[in-house]
Amino acid sequence: MTRRAILKAIFVAGTLDILSAVALTAMAGRPVDRMLAGIAAGPFGDGVIALGLTAAMLGLVTHYALMSIMVVVFAGLIRRYPGLVHRPVAAGILYGLAIYAVMYWLVLPIRWPDTTQLFTLRAIGIPILIHITLVGLPISLILSAAGRSSRQSAVHVAASGMSSRQAPPA
């Protein structure tokens, strides 16, 4: 797995996910900077919200840091289970569901235990759809393509009889 593919997956999935959060926040008539500050409040506590624009920027950095973890975990899964690269859509759907489950059923309830989870189609369906289509699938498609490419390069190098040090850069 190349660093470039990992950075691309972080950027693409992170940007799609945060844009969806911005759109949903704006459609609900709530301030986007407050939503971003709320992301920062996760690891830094509710007091960070008082920092205003600084909290919003910290929330954006926090969002991409969390996305980095999600991408690195999937890259690790590909290393452990190389067959995932041959079923990127199925892997992406399952990974998106897993990310949703961890965030909504573990992380958020631990951080904000007094918050009530709504059990409506909209409250559950939209986040699941976002985590599958805008997070899980992009991560899987980008990293799977990179994984297939690096494996093909390794096979080509092995077939040509060159060592990896002699192989031309990919």
Secondary structure, DSSP 8 states (H G I E B T S, - for coil): --HHHHHHHHHHHHHHHHHHHHHHHHHTT--HHHHHHHHHHHHH-GGGGGGTHHHHHHHHHHHHHHHHHHHHHHHHHHHH-GGGGG-HHHHHHHHHHHHHHHIIIIIHHHHSTTS----SHHHHHHHHHHIIIIIIHHHHHHHHHHHHHHHHHHHHHHHHT--TTTS---
